[in-house]
């Protein structure tokens, strides 16, 4: 159709109905498609946010105190295990010293037992000799009872010493076996636990690094999605500009229907119509150019998502340990390894506790021996003073007490020998106590259940493995969902293929309607000014105003003012343009 074509009776040809329908269809499609595209991007952003939250939880689980405590428990167990052979060696050395001290005591105990037998013999002799003397009957019986009490103490001492020697033999035999067991088991367990501790630290570091990479990519996708959401403003801009083109046609119709429009000649009306057709065609072409450029940018950005999601999925597989026997969770393999070590450590702990019990038994015996020596000394003192009292009584009795006096003198001599033996025992018990303290020091140094500490570590590892399984499963699901959402968004956000063609067709139709030549309408500037101003008023972007100014003539005497107005508001217009 040529511009300026008129109908009979002076009515001008308006845009064809199909042009109006095409514009409205394009406007509706732009509105619905961009709303749909925005919803798709928002859903992608939500999934990305979920992925980020999952990464945060996974990172926190890697940095949790439980992981740190587990490593500390493993390393503490390693240090204790490493010390066990040396502690057992020291224990055996102290057992040997204790055994030597006990053997030395046995000699002195035998001397005391022999002395007590002599004392008993003398006491019986005193009783027989003084049988005819009334005051010696009860006295001799008392001496005999005290000697029997001392004999019992010495025999009890001897029994405890025998028990100590027996316990020491058992302890030394068990200790020797334990030491051999340590040589076989501890190096393996220590090596395994040290490797497990390194594994925890290494995998935590690796997973944290991978999580950081995924987080960085995810943040990049977040920024791209936000940028794309911002770029989708071209949809709102396009919709508005289509509406403005539609408004131009409506305003033209209303202008021609007004008194001023009906008063125009057919030629004037034809030229004005041609100007509006050229204006709308120019606006559509400019709009299509912007739309295609921004749509290409959107598609390019969305296309780049594919690479990002592939990287996320690749890193996800690395975190999952795809193809490994651990089924993606190194903590499971770690749990198996530490659990194996725990079985061995339980055996080590059983042997250690058995040795400790025997050690404690020797310590108890040593303590009892130290208490017994005081009782023996008390018996010796009683016998000595009782014998002295007997001597004094015999001296007062004269010839009648001479025979008893000789026997009690011997009693005092042998009581003194008992004192000498007791002194030797005390000295020997000092060595025994020192050796016992040495055994006690190794017992205390090895205190604390190794298997309990390692069992706690296994529990922490199992809990960490469960948490990691859970978070990796969530992360994997979110990774797949991100990839799926982005894949679907490619078709939803490729506006250029269908909308771009529709808008370009509209622009071509309007250009065809306007024709190749633009009418001269300088003489109509004042007449068209109200229409031009009304059209100008609906614009929301500086770019529309620039196109408008290039097509429609300015009113007489208002050219400079119009230029000044545009210049004065250009910064504000640019700001408005940025908003839309």
Protein Blocks (a to p, Z undefined) as FASTA:
>chain_A
ZZhiacehhiacdddfklmmmmmmmmmmmmmmmmmmmmmmmmmmmmmmmmmmmmmmmmmm
mmpmklmmmmmmmmmmmmmmmmmmmmmmmmmmmmmmmmmmmmmmmmmmmmmmmmmmmmmm
mmmmmmmmmmmpmklmmmmmmmmmmmmmmmmmmmmmmmmmmmmmmmmmmmmmmmmmmmmm
mmmmmmmmmmmmmmmmmmmmmmmmmmmmmmmmmmmmmmmmmmmmmmmmmmmmmmmmmmmm
mmmmmmmmmmmmmmmmpmklmmpcfklmmmmmmmmmmmmmmmmmmmmmmmmmmmmmmmmm
mmmmmmmmmmmmmmmmmmnogoianlopaklmmmmmmmmmmmmmmmmmmmmmmmmmmmmm
mmmmmmmmmmmmmmmmmmmmmmmmmmmmmmmmmmmnommlmmmmmmmmmmmmmmmmmmmm
mmmmmmmmmmmmmmmmmmmmmmmmmgcifklmmmmmmmmmmmmmmmmmmmmmmmmmmmmm
mmmmmmmmmmmmmmmlmmmmmmmmmmmmmmmmnombdcdfklmmmmmmmmmmmmmmmpcb
fklmmmmmmmmccdehilmmmmmmmmmmmmmmmmmmmmZZ
